[in-house]
Amino acid sequence: MARFKVMIERPVCISCESCVNICPEFWEMAPDGFSHLKDSKKVGENEEREVDDVSCNNDAAENCPATCIHVYDNGKRII
């Protein structure tokens, strides 16, 4: 089981592309114009991905003007 979980609340996304510019390894713009977390699973309207290394996702979450990206460490939200 991965230590970290990255999640995006897609309905809150404002399509600014900040996450894509900061962390293109994990983020891309979807055809609908909103951010997409690569290799994620859809959970309701949101997307989640478990990872062993949070990599640049902390920076993406901290710099998201819509605050719709969240990072969890062993189930506890850190961003």
C-alpha positions, 0 to 999 in steps of 0.5 A: 500500500502506498504511503501517500494519496493525491486527490483533486476536487475536479468541480472546484478546478479553475483550469489555471494549469498551475499543477501542470506547470509545476508537476507535469509528471503527474498532471495534465489538462483533460479534454474537458479543460480541467486538470487531470491527475494522471493514472488516477481513479475516479471517485465521484467527481474527484480523482485520486492516486496513491503514490509512494513518493509525493514528488512535486505534488506538494508544490502543486497543491500549495500553489493551486489558487483554487485549493482543490488539490489535496495530499494525504500522508498515511490517511492524514491530510497534510495539504 
